[in-house]
Amino acid sequence: MVSEINLNDPRLCAILDGTIKLFYEFGIKNLNMDDISRLLKISKKTLYQYAKSKEDLIEKLFYYDELKWEKKITEIKLKNLNAIDVLIQVSIVVSEQIGKFDPKLKFEMKKYYESVFHNFMQIKQAHIFEQISGNITKGITEGLYRDSLNVELVAGLYVRNLVDMHNKDYCFIENITFDQVFEAMFENHIRAIATPEGIEYFEKRKSEIIQLNKNINN
């Protein structure tokens, strides 16, 4: 499936971006392929050239999202940052992606396209886990994270926190913003795994982390 999606195909990207906007506006269940082609102002023949059915189109949307995620992660890695700076940027990208997933769309996905949704979430979380595991290993090598860490356990807990923090009942305290939850979660994670050198570096970057997260979520 991933190999069938070409990010350099402007028509395909326009169809997928347009379909995402339609789903946010009208919901998934309320639109069929005829509606999508009409609202996107393309012929049904063109739409079916790229997706053989509505389920196939939804599956492509998920993989399209995954390819864009991989592209962002690659761009972050090319900056040659240390482990803490990479974790900052990766965490914000992950948090941003999960946070923009409308609860109503999530409900419809789970109800009407359960297997597609389940497969995507498994792939997404596996990729995030892989990135966080690699980050921990990198941080240990750089002397920023403690070398006694259980990499798989720490990575798994961190991924779970990133996913769970978007649930509406994750934080039961009133008047606490999402930004505050993210900042506290990230700081707790760093302080739990970092060496004294890592904590010292984190303290220098702390105010920039907070501002970066606010800029992305505004």
C-alpha positions in Angstrom: 0.0 0.0 0.0 2.7 2.5 1.0 4.5 1.9 -2.3 1.3 2.9 -4.2 1.3 6.4 -2.7 3.6 8.9 -4.4 4.1 12.1 -2.5 5.4 13.7 -5.7 2.0 13.1 -7.5 0.3 16.5 -7.0 -3.2 15.2 -8.1 -3.1 12.3 -5.6 -2.0 14.6 -2.8 -4.7 17.1 -3.7 -7.3 14.3 -3.6 -6.1 13.0 -0.3 -5.8 16.4 1.3 -9.2 17.4 0.0 -10.8 14.2 1.3 -9.4 14.7 4.8 -11.0 18.2 4.8 -14.4 16.8 3.7 -14.3 14.1 6.4 -13.7 16.8 9.0 -16.6 18.9 7.6 -19.2 16.2 6.9 -18.0 13.1 8.7 -17.0 9.8 7.2 -20.3 7.9 7.1 -22.2 10.7 5.4 -20.0 10.7 2.3 -19.8 8.1 -0.5 -17.4 8.1 -3.5 -19.9 10.1 -5.6 -20.1 12.8 -3.0 -16.3 13.0 -2.7 -15.8 13.3 -6.4 -18.5 15.9 -6.7 -17.3 18.0 -3.8 -13.7 17.8 -4.9 -14.8 18.8 -8.4 -13.2 15.8 -10.1 -14.7 13.0 -12.2 -15.6 9.7 -10.6 -13.2 8.1 -13.2 -10.3 10.2 -11.8 -11.2 9.3 -8.2 -11.4 5.6 -9.0 -8.0 5.7 -10.7 -6.5 6.5 -7.3 -8.9 4.5 -5.0 -10.9 1.5 -5.9 -13.4 2.0 -3.1 -14.1 4.3 -0.1 -12.4 1.8 2.2 -9.3 1.8 -0.1 -9.4 5.6 -0.1 -9.5 5.7 3.7 -6.6 3.2 3.9 -4.6 5.4 1.5 -5.3 8.4 3.8 -3.8 6.6 6.7 -0.7 5.6 4.8 -0.4 9.1 3.3 -0.4 10.4 6.9 2.3 7.9 7.8 4.5 8.9 4.8 4.2 12.6 5.8 5.2 11.6 9.4 8.2 9.7 8.2 9.3 12.7 6.1 9.1 15.0 9.1 11.1 12.5 11.2 13.8 12.3 8.5 14.0 16.1 8.3 14.5 16.2 12.1 17.3 13.6 12.0 19.1 15.4 9.2 19.6 18.4 11.6 22.3 16.4 13.5 20.8 17.3 16.9 21.6 15.5 20.2 19.1 13.0 21.7 17.3 15.5 23.9 16.7 18.0 21.1 15.5 15.2 18.8 13.1 13.9 21.4 11.7 17.4 21.9 10.9 17.8 18.2 9.7 14.2 17.6 7.4 14.4 20.7 5.9 17.6 19.5 5.3 16.2 16.0 3.7 13.0 17.5 1.6 15.0 19.9 0.4 17.4 17.2 -0.6 14.5 14.9 -2.5 12.6 17.6 -4.1 15.8 18.9 -5.6 16.9 15.5 -7.4 13.5 15.2 -11.1 14.6 15.7 -12.9 12.4 18.3 -15.9 12.1 16.1 -13.8 10.9 13.2 -12.0 8.5 15.5 -15.4 7.1 16.6 -16.6 6.6 13.1 -13.4 5.0 12.1 -13.5 2.5 14.9 -17.2 1.8 14.3 -17.3 1.5 10.5 -13.7 0.7 9.5 -12.4 -1.0 12.6 -9.8 -3.3 10.9 -8.3 -0.4 8.9 -8.2 1.8 12.0 -6.7 -0.9 14.1 -4.0 -1.8 11.6 -3.1 1.9 11.2 -2.8 2.4 15.0 -0.6 -0.6 15.4 1.7 0.6 12.6 1.7 4.2 14.0 2.5 3.1 17.5 5.2 0.7 16.3 6.9 3.4 14.4 6.7 5.8 17.3 8.1 3.1 19.6 11.0 2.5 17.1 11.9 6.2 17.1 11.7 6.6 20.9 13.8 3.4 21.4 16.4 4.7 19.0 16.4 8.1 20.7 17.1 6.4 24.1 19.9 4.4 22.7 21.3 7.6 21.1 21.1 9.5 24.4 22.9 6.7 26.3 25.7 6.8 23.7 25.9 10.6 24.1 26.0 10.4 27.9 22.8 12.3 28.2 20.7 9.3 29.3 21.6 6.8 32.0 23.1 3.6 30.7 21.2 1.4 33.1 17.8 2.1 31.4 15.6 -0.7 30.1 15.2 0.8 26.6 12.1 -1.2 25.6 10.3 -0.5 28.9 11.0 3.2 29.0 10.1 3.7 25.3 6.9 1.7 25.7 5.8 3.8 28.7 6.6 7.1 26.9 4.7 6.1 23.8 1.7 5.1 26.0 1.8 8.5 27.7 2.0 10.4 24.4 -1.1 8.5 23.1 -3.1 8.6 26.4 -2.6 12.3 27.1 -5.0 13.1 24.3 -7.9 11.2 26.0 -10.4 13.7 27.5 -10.2 12.1 30.9 -6.4 11.8 31.0 -6.1 14.8 33.3 -8.9 15.1 35.9 -7.8 18.5 37.2 -9.8 21.4 36.0 -8.3 24.4 34.2 -5.2 22.5 33.1 -4.3 23.1 29.5 -2.9 20.5 27.0 0.3 22.5 26.8 0.8 22.2 30.6 0.1 18.4 30.5 2.7 18.0 27.6 5.3 20.1 29.4 4.9 18.2 32.7 5.0 14.8 30.9 8.0 15.6 28.9 10.0 17.1 31.9 9.1 14.1 34.1 10.4 11.7 31.3 13.7 13.6 30.9 14.3 13.9 34.6 13.6 10.2 35.0 16.1 9.0 32.3 18.8 11.7 32.1 22.3 11.8 33.5 23.3 15.0 35.5 24.8 16.2 32.1 21.5 15.6 30.4 19.5 17.4 33.1 21.8 20.3 32.9 21.3 20.5 29.1 17.6 20.2 29.5 17.5 23.1 31.9 19.2 25.3 29.3 16.6 24.3 26.7 13.5 24.2 28.9 12.1 27.6 28.1 12.6 27.0 24.3 10.8 23.7 24.6 7.7 25.4 26.1 7.7 28.1 23.5 8.2 25.7 20.6 5.2 23.6 21.8 3.0 26.6 22.1 4.0 27.9 18.6 3.1 24.5 17.1 -0.3 24.2 18.9 -1.5 27.7 18.2 
